[in-house]
Amino acid sequence: MNNEVLSIILFFLVTAALSYPLGRYIASVYAGERSPADRLFGGLENLMFKWSGIDARREMRWQEHLKAMLSINLVWFFWAMFVLLNQGWLPWNPDGNPSMTPDLAFNTAISFVVNCNLQHYSGETGASYFSQVFALMFLQFVSAGTGLAAGALVFNAMRQRTASQLGNFYNYFVKSCTRILLPISFVAALFQIGRA
């Protein structure tokens, strides 16, 4: 058996072994159960909600969830458009990459906002370091958090069989980023460092 087949089998086995404990952890995060993560991330989350003026305990109807999700994605879309259209003069552009054309910036921004990550530009020659870090990589992270928050909303609605008391989108989103994606990213980074 060659290494590729063994890698696929190992990847499948690790994924299957982690699915149950990770699924239970994610369910406990969205259910608001007490965990050691409260001490680690609770202060950061409370600070973010305090600075933004968002009441994370306020229950939202599905229309409010949709409005919150679309609003936050619209802000990120305009941020990405601004960065990509102006990367020629923004910092961290040692290669002197020119700003993207409006059609290319639109296509890139919208695809990263919806987590498709479609690239019609040529890697490092089409996007500056600033654009890659503060627009594209940022969107890769927060768009996954948005998807997790939307999934939590749908599962909560199916469990509760209601469209009114569905939790709070911002609370789901922030917990998705701090308590799920950030720890997974940290563990994956340590794994990659160990492989180097």
C-alpha positions in Angstrom: 0.0 0.0 0.0 1.4 3.4 -0.9 1.7 6.5 1.3 -1.3 8.3 -0.3 -3.7 5.5 0.5 -2.4 5.2 4.1 -2.7 9.0 4.5 -6.3 8.9 3.3 -7.2 6.0 5.7 -5.4 7.8 8.6 -7.2 11.1 7.9 -10.5 9.3 7.8 -9.9 7.4 11.1 -8.7 10.6 12.9 -11.8 12.5 11.6 -14.1 9.8 12.7 -12.4 9.6 16.1 -12.6 13.3 16.7 -16.2 13.8 15.3 -18.1 12.7 18.5 -16.1 14.6 21.1 -15.7 17.7 18.9 -19.5 17.6 18.1 -20.4 17.4 21.8 -18.1 20.3 22.6 -19.6 22.4 19.8 -23.1 21.6 21.0 -22.2 22.5 24.6 -20.7 25.9 23.3 -23.9 26.8 21.6 -26.1 25.5 24.4 -24.3 27.9 26.7 -23.1 25.2 29.1 -20.4 26.1 31.6 -16.9 25.0 30.6 -13.2 25.8 31.2 -13.4 27.9 28.1 -15.4 30.4 30.0 -12.4 31.5 32.0 -10.2 31.5 28.9 -12.5 33.4 26.5 -15.3 34.8 28.6 -13.5 38.0 29.4 -12.5 38.6 25.8 -16.1 37.9 24.6 -17.6 40.2 27.2 -15.1 43.0 26.3 -16.0 42.7 22.6 -19.7 42.9 23.3 -19.2 45.8 25.7 -17.2 47.7 23.1 -19.7 47.0 20.3 -22.8 47.8 22.5 -24.3 44.4 21.7 -26.5 42.6 24.2 -25.5 39.0 23.6 -28.2 37.6 25.9 -31.1 39.2 23.9 -33.1 36.6 22.0 -33.5 37.2 18.3 -36.2 36.1 15.8 -35.0 34.5 12.6 -35.5 37.9 10.7 -33.1 39.6 13.2 -30.6 36.8 12.7 -30.8 37.2 9.0 -30.4 41.0 9.2 -27.4 40.6 11.6 -25.7 38.1 9.3 -26.2 40.1 6.2 -25.2 43.4 7.9 -22.0 42.1 9.2 -21.1 40.4 5.9 -21.9 43.7 4.0 -19.4 45.5 6.3 -16.8 42.9 5.6 -17.5 43.0 1.9 -16.9 46.8 1.7 -13.8 46.4 3.9 -12.4 43.8 1.5 -13.3 45.9 -1.5 -11.6 48.9 0.0 -8.4 46.9 0.7 -8.2 45.2 -2.7 -9.0 48.4 -4.6 -6.3 50.3 -2.7 -3.6 47.7 -2.1 -1.2 49.6 -4.4 -0.6 52.3 -1.8 -1.4 50.4 1.4 1.5 49.1 3.5 3.0 45.6 3.3 3.3 45.7 -0.4 7.1 45.2 -1.0 6.6 43.7 -4.4 4.7 46.8 -5.6 1.5 44.9 -6.5 -1.0 47.2 -8.2 -4.5 47.7 -6.9 -7.0 45.2 -8.3 -9.5 46.3 -10.9 -13.0 46.8 -9.6 -14.4 43.7 -11.3 -11.6 41.5 -9.9 -11.9 43.1 -6.4 -15.6 42.5 -6.4 -15.3 38.9 -7.5 -12.5 38.2 -4.9 -14.3 40.0 -2.1 -17.7 38.4 -2.6 -16.2 34.9 -3.0 -14.2 35.2 0.3 -17.2 36.7 2.1 -19.3 33.7 1.3 -16.3 31.3 1.9 -15.9 30.1 -1.7 -12.4 31.6 -1.8 -12.3 31.8 -5.6 -9.1 33.3 -6.8 -8.9 34.9 -10.3 -5.6 36.6 -9.5 -2.1 35.2 -9.4 -1.3 34.5 -5.7 1.4 36.7 -4.3 1.7 38.7 -7.5 -2.0 39.7 -7.4 -2.5 40.4 -3.7 -0.2 42.3 -1.3 0.7 40.9 2.1 -1.7 43.5 3.6 -4.5 42.3 1.4 -3.8 38.7 2.1 -3.8 39.1 5.9 -6.3 41.8 6.6 -8.8 41.0 3.9 -8.5 37.5 2.5 -7.3 35.5 5.5 -9.5 37.5 7.8 -12.5 36.6 5.7 -11.5 32.9 5.6 -11.7 32.9 9.3 -14.8 35.0 10.0 -16.8 33.5 7.1 -16.4 30.1 8.8 -17.6 31.6 12.0 -20.6 33.0 10.2 -21.4 29.6 8.8 -21.1 28.0 12.2 -23.4 30.6 13.7 -26.0 30.1 10.9 -25.8 26.4 11.4 -26.3 26.8 15.2 -29.4 28.9 14.5 -30.9 26.3 12.1 -30.3 23.4 14.6 -31.7 25.5 17.5 -34.8 26.3 15.4 -35.3 22.6 14.6 -34.8 21.6 18.2 -37.0 24.3 19.7 -39.6 24.1 16.8 -39.9 27.9 16.9 -38.9 30.9 15.0 -38.9 33.4 17.8 -36.5 32.4 20.7 -33.5 31.3 18.7 -30.6 32.8 20.7 -28.4 35.6 19.5 -26.5 35.6 16.2 -23.7 37.8 17.6 -23.2 35.5 20.5 -23.2 32.4 18.3 -20.7 34.1 15.9 -18.3 35.3 18.6 -18.4 31.9 20.3 -17.8 30.2 16.9 -14.6 32.3 16.4 -13.2 32.3 20.0 -14.3 28.9 21.4 -14.2 26.7 18.2 -12.2 28.1 15.4 -9.4 29.7 17.4 -8.6 26.6 19.4 -8.7 24.4 16.3 -6.5 26.8 14.5 -4.0 26.8 17.4 -3.9 23.0 17.5 -3.5 22.8 13.8 -0.7 25.4 13.9 1.1 23.4 16.6 0.7 20.2 14.5 2.2 22.0 11.4 5.1 23.4 13.5 5.8 19.8 14.8 5.9 18.6 11.2 8.4 21.2 10.1 
